Amino acid sequence: MHPRSSNDFKENKTLQGRKPASPGHSVQHVLMIVCALVGAIVLMEGIFSRLHAQSYPEKPIRFILPQNPGGVHDLLGRIIAKKLSEELGQAVICENRAGSGGNIGTEVAAKARPDGYTIVLVSAALSYSPSLYKKLNYDPIRDFAPISLVADVPVALLIQPSRPFKTLKELVAYAKANPGKLNFGSGGVGSANHLHVELFKSLTKINIVNVSYKGAGPALTGLMGGEIDLMMTAFPSALPHIQAGKLKALAVMSHERLQSLPDVPTAQEAGINNFYVSTWYGILAPAGTPSDIVNRLSVAWSKVVKMPDTLAMLQKNGLEPLSSTPDQFSEYLKTEVARWSIIIKDVNISLD
């Protein structure tokens, strides 16, 4: 049996005199380690996110257009796709997904992977949908990351030239003296044409009757044919008929007069305060898309929308160019959803 050395006794003495670590100190130590690991993970995620954004896009981007080919929505989408493709160095491929007033394509975008490779072009109809559809399968605020407003189409109030009023004030006075006698055309209940006139009725306290057509085009034809008395619609489609004398524009619902209709007053100038409506368009990404990518797309559009050829293409088709930061578009969208919620609730409209 080997004798124990003096070092053994010193070691035992040291161990016997050491106090065990308190449980509190152990827990604190573990928490410090966990916090350090979490911080490292967050830091790495941030680094990877920035690196990913710097290399974005590495493949083609799917651009969902929730309307059929051939209309203003489709035309604008293809202008945007062309210019973004040039700026980003990757193809931006348009995909028409029409149906249910644009809700089908918008829902597809809302549920897409939030990696920056699916974006969607929406219109002002997005701000009506939450109030018009009780079973909407997406939330326009919660389910999207706004990128930028891109364009605006001014709206004009048109009449059949043979009607016995020549100004907006005269129209309002006639409608008040003859409640329920005048009618207006729309592209259907809940369409922009319908809701814009409902706002007009609310502001002026008049009673005029909606006549629904299968789209704004047939309604415009009905107006020229004398089937209805008035209509509110995007002015580019009506401009040739105004210039030909088949229709008369009483006012435009914009902040300023239009260059193509310099003699037509704004609604404000014509005597109706706070009457501003338009058909705006904007680009969204699915919620959760990295903010660096959202900002990259927003900056890309703000750059190309200032290019002379982009401006020429938009203005040629009656589109007023717009751009915004993601935060500005987000706030605008919230305001529009709230505004139209009140109007739709007041007139008790539902499309479900």
C-alpha distance (Angstrom), angle and dihedral (degrees) to the residues before:
residue distance angle dihedral
M1 . . .
H2 3.78 . .
P3 3.78 117.8 .
R4 3.85 115.1 -119.8
S5 3.75 114.3 -109.2
S6 3.79 125.7 -127.3
N7 3.80 87.6 -109.5
D8 3.80 89.3 60.7
F9 3.78 90.9 54.9
K10 3.81 91.1 47.6
E11 3.83 90.8 51.2
N12 3.80 92.9 48.9
K13 3.75 91.2 47.0
T14 3.79 90.6 51.3
L15 3.81 92.6 48.7
Q16 3.77 93.2 45.9
G17 3.79 91.5 51.8
R18 3.82 96.0 48.0
K19 3.79 115.0 101.0
P20 3.78 116.7 -132.2
A21 3.82 114.8 -111.1
S22 3.78 113.1 -98.3
P23 3.85 117.3 -113.8
G24 3.79 89.7 -119.6
H25 3.77 92.6 58.5
S26 3.83 91.0 50.2
V27 3.80 93.2 51.1
Q28 3.78 91.3 47.2
H29 3.79 90.2 50.8
V30 3.82 92.0 50.6
L31 3.81 91.4 48.4
M32 3.77 90.8 51.2
I33 3.79 90.0 52.7
V34 3.82 92.0 47.6
C35 3.81 91.9 48.8
A36 3.78 90.6 49.2
L37 3.81 90.9 50.9
V38 3.81 92.7 47.8
G39 3.79 90.3 48.8
A40 3.78 90.9 50.4
I41 3.81 91.3 49.3
V42 3.82 92.1 49.7
L43 3.79 90.2 47.7
M44 3.80 92.0 50.0
E45 3.80 91.7 46.9
G46 3.79 89.4 52.8
I47 3.79 91.4 49.5
F48 3.81 92.6 47.8
S49 3.83 90.5 46.0
R50 3.80 91.7 53.6
L51 3.80 92.1 45.4
H52 3.81 89.6 49.1
A53 3.80 91.5 49.9
Q54 3.80 91.4 48.9
S55 3.79 91.4 55.3
Y56 3.84 93.7 40.4
P57 2.97 126.0 150.6
E58 3.78 102.9 39.4
K59 3.80 95.9 157.3
P60 3.84 138.8 21.0
I61 3.81 118.6 -60.6
R62 3.80 120.5 -130.7
F63 3.81 110.8 -133.0
I64 3.81 111.7 -164.4
L65 3.82 117.1 -151.8
P66 3.83 107.8 -168.6
Q67 3.83 94.1 -155.3
N68 3.80 137.6 69.8
P69 3.81 120.7 -88.1
G70 3.77 117.8 -90.3
G71 3.80 104.1 41.5
V72 3.81 131.5 99.9
H73 3.81 91.5 -91.4
D74 3.80 91.8 55.3
L75 3.81 93.2 43.1
L76 3.81 92.5 51.5
G77 3.80 91.8 46.1
R78 3.79 92.0 55.2
I79 3.81 92.4 49.0
I80 3.82 89.6 51.4
A81 3.81 92.6 46.0
K82 3.80 92.3 51.5
K83 3.80 94.7 49.7
L84 3.81 96.1 42.3
S85 3.81 90.1 49.3
E86 3.79 89.3 55.8
E87 3.80 93.2 46.5
L88 3.82 98.2 43.4
G89 3.78 97.5 39.4
Q90 3.81 92.5 -128.5
A91 3.79 132.3 92.7
V92 3.80 116.4 -94.8
I93 3.80 103.6 -156.3
C94 3.81 120.2 -156.9
E95 3.80 117.6 -137.4
N96 3.82 118.2 -172.5
R97 3.83 111.1 -145.4
A98 3.80 104.6 170.3
G99 3.80 129.3 175.0
S100 3.79 143.7 97.1
G101 3.78 94.3 35.8
G102 3.80 92.0 -54.6
N103 3.81 94.7 -49.4
I104 3.81 96.4 114.3
G105 3.80 95.9 59.2
T106 3.80 92.2 39.1
E107 3.81 90.8 53.3
V108 3.81 90.9 50.0
A109 3.80 89.0 55.0
A110 3.81 93.0 46.0
K111 3.82 90.6 56.3
A112 3.80 96.9 42.2
R113 3.78 122.7 112.0
P114 3.84 108.1 -82.0
D115 3.79 96.5 -129.2
G116 3.80 100.5 113.3
Y117 3.80 94.6 -101.5
T118 3.81 95.6 101.5
I119 3.80 121.9 55.8
V120 3.80 131.6 160.5
L121 3.80 136.6 -147.9
V122 3.81 110.5 -135.8
S123 3.78 132.8 -178.7
A124 3.79 136.7 -151.9
A125 3.82 86.9 -78.6
L126 3.81 86.8 79.4
S127 3.81 89.4 70.2
Y128 3.82 91.7 53.5
S129 3.80 97.9 47.4
P130 3.85 100.7 77.5
S131 3.80 90.0 58.0
L132 3.80 97.7 38.4
Y133 3.82 97.6 47.9
K134 3.79 120.7 50.2
K135 3.82 92.1 -171.4
L136 3.77 99.8 47.2
N137 3.81 109.9 156.5
Y138 3.79 95.5 -146.2
D139 3.79 138.6 40.2
P140 3.83 114.0 -128.6
I141 3.80 91.6 -147.6
R142 3.82 104.5 35.6
D143 3.81 100.0 37.4
F144 3.81 101.0 49.8
A145 3.78 142.1 61.4
P146 3.83 107.6 -144.7
I147 3.81 114.5 -133.7
S148 3.81 106.7 178.0
L149 3.76 146.1 -39.7
V150 3.80 106.4 -111.3
A151 3.80 111.0 -178.9
D152 3.75 146.5 -4.3
V153 3.81 131.6 -149.1
P154 3.82 113.5 -153.6
V155 3.80 118.0 -131.8
A156 3.81 125.6 -135.6
L157 3.80 131.4 -162.8
L158 3.81 107.1 -130.2
I159 3.79 132.0 -169.1
Q160 3.77 137.6 -169.9
P161 3.85 101.5 -99.6
S162 3.81 94.0 -131.2
R163 3.83 93.1 63.1
P164 3.83 117.9 111.5
F165 3.82 97.4 -110.8
K166 3.77 128.9 74.7
T167 3.82 103.4 -179.2
L168 3.79 136.0 42.6
K169 3.81 91.8 -109.7
E170 3.80 90.5 52.4
L171 3.81 90.1 50.0
V172 3.80 91.9 52.2
A173 3.82 91.8 46.5
Y174 3.82 91.5 49.6
A175 3.82 92.5 48.0
K176 3.81 91.4 50.6
A177 3.81 91.3 49.5
N178 3.82 91.3 47.0
P179 3.84 107.7 35.6
G180 3.79 113.6 -165.0
K181 3.81 94.0 5.7
L182 3.80 98.2 101.6
N183 3.79 122.9 66.7
F184 3.78 134.7 -164.9
G185 3.78 133.3 -153.0
S186 3.78 126.5 -124.0
G187 3.77 139.9 171.7
G188 3.81 88.9 -112.8
V189 3.80 139.5 -59.5
G190 3.79 109.8 -45.1
S191 3.81 94.5 16.9
A192 3.80 120.3 130.8
N193 3.81 90.1 -106.6
H194 3.79 89.3 55.7
L195 3.81 98.5 44.1
H196 3.80 94.4 45.5
V197 3.81 90.7 56.7
E198 3.81 90.9 45.3
L199 3.81 87.7 57.9
F200 3.82 88.9 48.3
K201 3.81 90.1 51.6
S202 3.80 91.2 48.6
L203 3.81 93.6 51.2
T204 3.81 95.2 45.6
K205 3.84 99.3 34.6
I206 3.80 93.3 -129.7
N207 3.81 130.9 143.8
I208 3.82 115.5 -134.3
V209 3.81 126.8 153.5
N210 3.81 128.2 -117.4
V211 3.81 118.8 -128.7
S212 3.81 109.7 -166.9
Y213 3.80 122.0 -145.9
K214 3.79 130.3 -177.3
G215 3.77 92.9 -96.6
A216 3.79 139.8 -22.3
G217 3.83 92.4 -83.0
P218 3.82 95.3 61.5
A219 3.82 89.6 43.8
L220 3.80 90.0 54.7
T221 3.80 89.6 50.4
G222 3.80 89.1 50.1
L223 3.79 90.3 52.5
M224 3.80 92.5 52.2
G225 3.81 89.3 47.7
G226 3.80 93.1 53.6
E227 3.82 95.5 -112.9
I228 3.82 91.1 124.7
D229 3.79 135.6 24.2
L230 3.79 104.8 -132.8
M231 3.78 146.1 -4.3
M232 3.78 140.6 -171.5
T233 3.77 115.1 -139.7
A234 3.79 144.4 144.5
F235 3.79 103.1 -70.2
P236 3.85 100.5 -136.0
S237 3.80 92.2 71.6
A238 3.82 90.5 49.2
L239 3.81 99.1 41.1
P240 3.84 97.2 91.4
H241 3.82 89.8 50.5
I242 3.81 91.7 48.1
Q243 3.80 90.6 50.3
A244 3.83 90.1 48.2
G245 3.81 91.2 52.4
K246 3.81 94.3 -116.3
L247 3.81 91.7 116.1
K248 3.79 134.6 26.8
A249 3.81 123.9 -144.2
L250 3.81 112.8 -145.2
A251 3.82 96.7 -177.7
V252 3.76 145.2 -16.1
M253 3.81 120.3 -127.6
S254 3.80 94.6 -136.7
H255 3.80 132.5 106.5
E256 3.80 92.0 -112.7
R257 3.79 136.7 26.1
L258 3.79 116.3 -90.2
Q259 3.80 121.5 -110.7
S260 3.79 90.3 -133.6
L261 3.84 92.0 50.6
P262 3.81 103.1 34.4
D263 3.82 94.8 157.9
V264 3.81 94.7 53.1
P265 3.83 113.5 92.2
T266 3.77 125.9 -136.3
A267 3.80 116.3 -108.6
Q268 3.81 87.9 -106.9
E269 3.80 90.9 55.0
A270 3.80 89.6 45.8
G271 3.79 91.3 57.6
I272 3.82 106.9 -93.0
N273 3.79 113.3 113.1
N274 3.81 123.2 -147.0
F275 3.78 93.9 8.3
Y276 3.77 104.3 140.4
V277 3.79 124.7 142.9
S278 3.77 133.7 154.3
T279 3.76 142.1 164.8
W280 3.79 101.0 -109.6
Y281 3.80 126.8 -175.1
G282 3.79 130.6 -155.1
I283 3.81 143.1 169.1
L284 3.81 122.5 -116.5
A285 3.79 135.0 -177.3
P286 3.82 126.4 -157.2
A287 3.80 114.3 -82.6
G288 3.80 111.1 -92.7
T289 3.80 94.8 39.0
P290 3.83 105.7 143.3
S291 3.80 110.8 -92.8
D292 3.82 91.3 -131.1
I293 3.81 89.9 60.2
V294 3.82 92.5 44.5
N295 3.80 89.2 52.1
R296 3.80 91.6 46.2
L297 3.80 90.9 55.7
S298 3.80 92.5 44.2
V299 3.80 92.6 51.1
A300 3.81 90.5 46.1
W301 3.82 91.3 55.7
S302 3.82 93.3 44.0
K303 3.81 87.0 56.0
V304 3.81 99.9 46.4
V305 3.82 95.3 41.7
K306 3.81 88.3 65.8
M307 3.81 93.1 54.5
P308 3.83 113.4 110.0
D309 3.81 94.4 -126.6
T310 3.82 91.9 50.5
L311 3.80 91.5 49.5
A312 3.80 90.8 47.8
M313 3.82 93.4 50.8
L314 3.81 92.9 48.2
Q315 3.79 97.4 44.3
K316 3.80 92.2 44.6
N317 3.80 87.3 62.6
G318 3.81 95.7 44.8
L319 3.81 95.2 -100.8
E320 3.78 120.5 138.6
P321 3.85 109.5 -143.2
L322 3.81 117.4 -120.8
S323 3.79 137.7 176.0
S324 3.80 133.4 177.2
T325 3.76 142.4 167.2
P326 3.81 117.4 -96.6
D327 3.82 89.8 -107.6
Q328 3.80 92.7 51.0
F329 3.80 91.9 50.1
S330 3.80 90.6 46.6
E331 3.81 92.3 54.6
Y332 3.80 92.2 44.2
L333 3.80 91.7 51.6
K334 3.81 91.7 50.7
T335 3.80 90.4 50.5
E336 3.81 92.9 49.3
V337 3.82 93.9 48.0
A338 3.81 90.2 51.2
R339 3.82 93.7 45.9
W340 3.79 95.9 51.2
S341 3.79 92.1 42.2
I342 3.81 89.0 64.9
I343 3.81 93.9 46.1
I344 3.83 94.8 47.2
K345 3.80 91.8 46.3
D346 3.82 90.8 51.0
V347 3.82 93.1 54.3
N348 3.82 92.4 39.0
I349 3.82 98.3 -129.4
S350 3.81 123.3 167.2
L351 3.80 129.5 167.7
D352 3.83 97.6 -167.4
